Amino acid sequence: MSTEAVIVDVIRTPVGRGKPGGMLSGVHPVDLLAGVLDTLVNRNDLDPGLVDDVIGGCVSQVGEQSSNVTRNAVLAAGFPEHVPGTTIDRQCGSSQQAATFAAQAVLAGQAEIVIACGVESMSRVPLGSGAAGADPFGSRLAARYPDGLVNQGVSAELIAAKWGLSRDELDAYAARSHERAAAAGASGAFATEVVPVPGVDGLADETVRPGTTAEGLAGLNPAFRTDALADRFPELDWRITPGNSSPLTDGASAALIMSADAASKLGLEPRARFRSFSVVGSDPLFMLTGVVPATERVLERAGLTHEDIDAYEVNEAFASVPLAWLAETGADAAKLNPRGGAIALGHALGSSGTRLLTTLVNHLEASGGRYGLQTMCEGGGMANATIIERL
């Protein structure tokens, strides 16, 4: 049995605006995910009956994304009925966790071929649908945090204040994300990772805004301030806006993961291998800071340092997250999200982990880099980190 878990292929859809009228809003999430599953096996000439499991991420598992959306997509893609599928929720890092579980199954010798994937249709299943009219916390959690927990936007504000990040810095970072994503799109860099969606014209990411400037973003109002929150957090001057946050997005992505032995037997060329994983919990009030300890832990487990890493993908849920991460880690900013991040490319929650993996693998191949690190902050105060090595 092989002791290596390798990535044979990684793909994603173009990202669409997560609102009615967005380019993917007419596609049911089951069909959206089924499309990337079907494309993934077909472009690798893989018999889908050989797949041991399909593990998918999805955050709002209600409505059209309920009833195990991954299993439904497996069947919709035409896979044999004996191929199972399961859907997991580690908030924003759901499909990154799916990739970790897939690789760990291979490393443990319990599977030979696993697809990790994710989907989120935020136009059809709006953010927060799962908790609408319900109490997701219960009395014991409320007793532990009597002042109450907050949404991620307020956590992003708390991070900006703690790390002293100015509105100008946040907007400049956001503008740079659009600049890099627009340049990557114009150069054809995304052509190797984006696949068509049946019934949808175009492969361009709908959320990227070429020509975005910090000066233009400066005119936007804060998105998360309320009078009650302003009273609770008088230290905040409210710097997080729609412009320096990730937009609501539709999308799906998938990774074909298998043992090195299986790849060799099938005549498939691995593109990268997994080197290490980490997952941590963090303060659920600040919520989005777990990327820092997750990064240090995954480097330690890999026996690597920041000097060894050629590219980072740190999810841009809000500009304050990667900027605080940079301040704490001392990493090279030039290596951070070189093709732009979620502020430009969107954050289709359940899909984002394998979307980042897709972009990271393709960038390492294009640049000749060896090691890539991706990390994702997550609701409730968690974070995943993964290191891959290009082959």
C-alpha positions in Angstrom: 0.0 0.0 0.0 1.4 3.4 -0.9 2.3 5.8 1.8 1.7 8.9 -0.4 -1.5 10.7 -1.1 -1.3 12.5 -4.4 -3.4 15.1 -6.3 -4.0 13.9 -9.8 -6.2 16.8 -10.9 -8.1 19.8 -9.4 -10.7 21.9 -11.2 -13.3 24.6 -10.4 -16.2 26.4 -12.0 -16.0 30.0 -12.8 -17.4 31.9 -9.8 -20.7 33.7 -10.1 -22.2 36.5 -8.1 -24.2 34.9 -5.3 -27.5 36.8 -5.9 -30.4 36.4 -8.3 -29.2 37.1 -11.8 -25.7 35.9 -11.2 -24.2 33.8 -13.9 -24.7 30.5 -12.0 -27.9 31.4 -10.2 -30.0 29.4 -12.6 -28.1 26.2 -11.8 -29.3 23.9 -9.0 -26.4 23.2 -6.6 -26.7 19.5 -7.2 -26.2 20.1 -10.9 -23.4 22.5 -10.3 -21.4 20.0 -8.2 -22.4 17.1 -10.5 -20.9 19.0 -13.4 -17.4 19.2 -11.9 -17.5 15.6 -10.7 -18.4 14.5 -14.3 -15.7 16.7 -15.8 -13.1 15.5 -13.3 -13.4 11.8 -14.1 -13.9 12.3 -17.9 -10.8 14.5 -18.4 -8.7 11.9 -16.6 -10.4 9.0 -18.4 -11.2 7.5 -15.0 -13.9 4.9 -14.5 -16.0 6.5 -11.8 -16.8 3.0 -10.5 -13.2 2.9 -9.1 -13.8 5.9 -6.8 -14.0 4.7 -3.2 -15.7 7.8 -1.8 -16.7 11.3 -2.6 -16.4 13.8 0.3 -18.0 17.2 -0.2 -18.1 20.4 1.7 -21.2 22.6 2.0 -22.1 25.1 4.7 -25.8 25.9 4.2 -27.1 22.4 4.2 -30.8 23.3 3.9 -33.3 23.7 1.0 -31.7 22.8 -2.3 -28.4 21.9 -0.5 -30.0 19.6 2.0 -30.3 15.8 2.1 -26.6 15.1 1.5 -26.0 17.3 -1.5 -22.7 15.4 -2.3 -24.4 12.0 -2.6 -27.1 13.6 -4.8 -24.4 15.1 -7.0 -22.6 11.8 -7.3 -25.8 10.2 -8.6 -26.6 13.2 -10.8 -23.2 12.9 -12.4 -24.0 9.4 -13.5 -21.5 7.6 -11.1 -22.4 4.0 -10.4 -24.8 3.6 -7.4 -22.1 1.8 -5.3 -20.0 5.0 -5.1 -20.9 6.7 -1.8 -20.8 10.4 -1.0 -21.0 12.4 2.2 -21.3 16.1 3.0 -19.4 17.8 5.8 -19.5 21.2 7.4 -16.4 22.8 8.9 -17.8 26.2 7.9 -15.6 28.1 5.4 -13.0 25.3 5.4 -15.5 22.5 4.6 -13.9 21.3 1.3 -10.4 21.9 2.6 -11.4 19.5 5.4 -12.8 17.2 2.7 -9.4 17.1 1.0 -7.8 16.4 4.3 -10.2 13.5 5.1 -9.7 12.1 1.5 -5.9 12.2 1.8 -5.9 10.7 5.3 -8.1 7.8 4.1 -5.5 7.1 1.4 -2.6 7.5 3.8 -4.3 5.1 6.2 -4.7 2.5 3.5 -8.5 2.6 3.8 -9.1 4.0 0.3 -7.2 4.2 -3.0 -9.2 6.8 -4.9 -11.2 9.6 -3.3 -12.7 12.8 -4.7 -12.8 15.8 -2.4 -15.1 18.6 -3.5 -17.4 21.4 -2.5 -20.3 23.5 -3.6 -22.2 26.6 -2.4 -25.0 28.4 -4.2 -25.4 31.5 -2.2 -27.8 32.9 -4.7 -30.3 30.0 -4.2 -29.5 29.2 -0.6 -28.7 32.5 1.0 -26.1 32.8 3.8 -27.7 32.1 7.2 -30.6 30.1 5.8 -29.9 27.2 8.1 -30.3 29.4 11.2 -33.2 31.5 10.1 -35.6 31.7 13.0 -33.7 29.2 15.1 -31.3 29.3 18.0 -28.1 27.5 16.9 -26.3 27.8 20.3 -28.5 26.5 23.1 -28.4 27.5 26.8 -25.0 26.0 27.8 -23.1 27.8 25.1 -24.9 31.0 25.9 -23.9 30.5 29.5 -20.2 30.1 28.5 -20.3 33.3 26.5 -22.8 35.5 28.3 -22.0 38.6 26.4 -22.9 36.8 23.2 -21.0 35.7 20.1 -20.9 37.8 17.0 -21.0 37.4 13.2 -17.8 37.1 11.2 -17.9 40.7 10.0 -17.7 41.9 13.6 -14.9 39.5 14.2 -13.1 41.0 11.2 -13.6 44.4 12.8 -12.1 43.2 16.1 -9.1 41.9 14.2 -8.6 45.1 12.4 -8.6 47.0 15.6 -6.4 44.6 17.5 -3.7 44.6 14.8 -4.1 48.3 14.1 -5.1 47.9 10.5 -6.3 51.2 9.0 -9.1 51.5 6.5 -6.6 52.6 3.9 -4.6 49.4 4.4 -7.7 47.3 4.2 -8.9 48.9 1.0 -5.4 48.9 -0.6 -5.2 45.1 0.1 -8.6 44.6 -1.5 -7.7 46.6 -4.6 -4.5 44.5 -4.9 -6.6 41.3 -4.8 -8.7 42.5 -7.8 -5.6 43.6 -9.6 -3.9 40.2 -9.2 -7.0 38.3 -10.1 -7.7 40.5 -13.2 -4.1 40.1 -14.3 -4.2 36.3 -13.9 -7.5 36.1 -15.8 -6.2 38.3 -18.7 -3.0 36.2 -19.0 -4.9 33.0 -19.3 -3.6 31.7 -16.0 -7.0 30.4 -14.9 -7.5 28.5 -18.2 -5.9 25.3 -16.7 -8.3 25.3 -13.7 -11.7 26.6 -14.7 -14.1 24.2 -16.4 -17.4 25.0 -18.2 -20.8 24.7 -16.5 -23.4 23.0 -18.7 -25.9 25.5 -19.9 -23.8 28.6 -18.8 -21.9 30.7 -21.3 -18.4 31.9 -20.4 -15.5 30.9 -18.2 -14.6 34.3 -16.7 -15.0 34.8 -13.0 -17.9 37.2 -12.5 -16.8 38.7 -9.2 -13.4 40.1 -10.4 -13.5 43.9 -11.0 -10.6 45.1 -13.1 -9.6 48.7 -12.4 -10.7 48.5 -8.7 -8.7 51.1 -6.7 -8.3 51.8 -3.0 -9.6 55.4 -3.7 -12.8 53.9 -5.2 -13.3 51.5 -2.3 -12.9 54.4 0.2 -16.3 55.7 -0.5 -18.1 52.5 0.7 -19.8 52.5 4.1 -19.1 50.0 6.9 -21.2 46.8 6.4 -21.6 45.5 10.0 -22.1 48.4 12.3 -25.4 48.6 14.3 -26.1 50.9 17.2 -26.2 48.0 19.6 -22.8 46.7 18.4 -21.4 50.2 18.5 -22.4 50.4 22.2 -20.9 47.0 22.9 -17.6 47.7 21.1 -16.9 51.4 21.5 -13.3 50.8 20.6 -14.2 50.0 17.0 -14.3 52.6 14.3 -15.9 50.2 11.8 -13.6 49.7 8.8 -15.0 46.5 7.2 -17.0 47.3 4.0 -18.4 45.3 1.1 -15.3 46.3 -0.8 -12.7 44.8 1.6 -14.8 41.7 2.3 -15.4 38.6 0.1 -18.6 38.8 -2.0 -21.4 36.3 -1.8 -20.6 33.7 -4.5 -21.8 30.6 -6.3 -19.3 27.9 -7.3 -18.1 24.3 -7.1 -14.7 22.7 -7.2 -13.2 19.2 -6.9 -9.9 17.4 -6.5 -9.0 13.8 -7.6 -6.9 12.3 -4.8 -5.4 8.9 -4.8 -2.5 6.7 -3.7 0.7 7.0 -5.7 0.4 3.3 -6.5 -3.2 3.7 -7.8 -2.1 6.6 -10.0 0.8 4.6 -11.4 -1.4 1.6 -12.1 -3.9 3.8 -14.0 -1.2 5.6 -15.9 -2.1 8.9 -14.3 0.6 11.6 -13.6 0.3 13.1 -10.1 0.6 16.8 -10.0 1.3 17.3 -6.2 1.4 15.4 -3.0 0.2 16.2 0.5 2.9 16.9 3.0 1.1 17.9 6.2 -2.3 19.0 7.7 -3.5 20.8 10.7 -6.8 21.9 12.2 -7.1 24.2 15.3 -9.8 25.8 17.3 -9.5 29.5 18.2 -11.3 32.2 20.2 -14.9 32.2 18.8 -15.3 35.9 19.4 -12.2 36.8 17.2 -13.1 33.7 15.3 -10.9 34.2 12.2 -7.4 34.2 13.9 -6.9 30.4 13.8 -5.0 30.7 10.6 -2.0 31.8 12.6 -1.6 28.8 14.9 -2.8 26.5 12.1 0.0 27.7 9.9 2.7 27.3 12.5 1.5 23.8 13.3 1.4 22.6 9.7 4.9 23.9 9.1 6.2 22.1 12.1 4.6 18.9 11.1 6.1 19.1 7.6 9.6 20.0 9.0 9.5 23.2 6.9 9.9 26.9 7.5 8.4 30.0 5.8 11.5 30.2 3.7 10.6 26.9 2.1 7.2 27.9 1.0 6.8 29.2 -2.5 3.2 30.3 -2.4 0.5 30.9 0.2 -3.3 30.8 -0.2 -4.8 32.5 2.8 -8.6 32.8 2.4 -9.6 36.5 2.1 -12.9 36.3 4.0 -12.0 39.9 4.9 -8.9 41.9 4.2 -8.1 42.0 7.9 -7.5 38.2 8.1 -4.5 37.9 5.7 -3.1 41.2 6.9 -3.1 40.1 10.5 -1.7 36.7 9.4 1.1 38.5 7.6 1.9 40.6 10.7 2.0 37.5 12.9 3.9 35.1 10.6 6.3 37.5 9.0 5.7 35.7 5.7 6.6 37.2 2.3 3.7 39.3 1.1 4.7 38.8 -2.5 4.0 35.0 -2.1 0.5 35.6 -0.6 -2.5 34.9 -2.9 -0.4 35.6 -6.1 -3.5 35.2 -8.3 -5.8 37.2 -6.1 -8.0 35.9 -3.4 -11.6 35.6 -2.3 -12.1 39.4 -2.2 -11.9 39.2 -6.0 -12.5 35.6 -6.7 -15.4 35.1 -4.3 -16.0 32.8 -1.3 -18.5 30.1 -2.3 -18.3 28.8 1.2 -18.4 25.0 0.8 -16.4 25.2 -2.4 -13.6 27.5 -1.2 -11.2 24.9 0.2 -10.8 23.0 -3.0 -11.0 26.2 -5.0 -7.9 27.5 -3.1 -6.2 24.1 -3.7 -7.0 24.3 -7.4 -5.5 27.7 -7.7 -2.5 26.8 -5.6 -1.6 23.7 -7.6 -1.9 25.5 -10.9 0.2 28.5 -9.7 3.0 26.2 -8.4 3.1 24.5 -11.8 3.2 27.8 -13.7 5.8 29.3 -11.4 8.0 26.3 -10.8 7.5 26.5 -7.1 7.8 23.4 -4.9 5.8 23.9 -1.7 2.5 25.6 -1.2 0.6 26.3 2.0 -3.1 27.1 2.2 -5.1 28.0 5.3 -8.7 28.9 5.9 -10.4 30.8 8.8 -13.7 29.3 9.8 -16.9 30.2 11.6 -17.0 29.4 15.3 -13.3 29.9 15.7 -11.4 27.2 13.8 -8.9 27.0 10.9 -7.4 24.4 8.6 -4.0 24.4 7.0 -2.5 22.2 4.4 1.0 22.0 2.8 1.4 20.4 -0.7 4.5 19.7 -2.7 4.4 20.0 -6.5 5.6 16.9 -8.4 
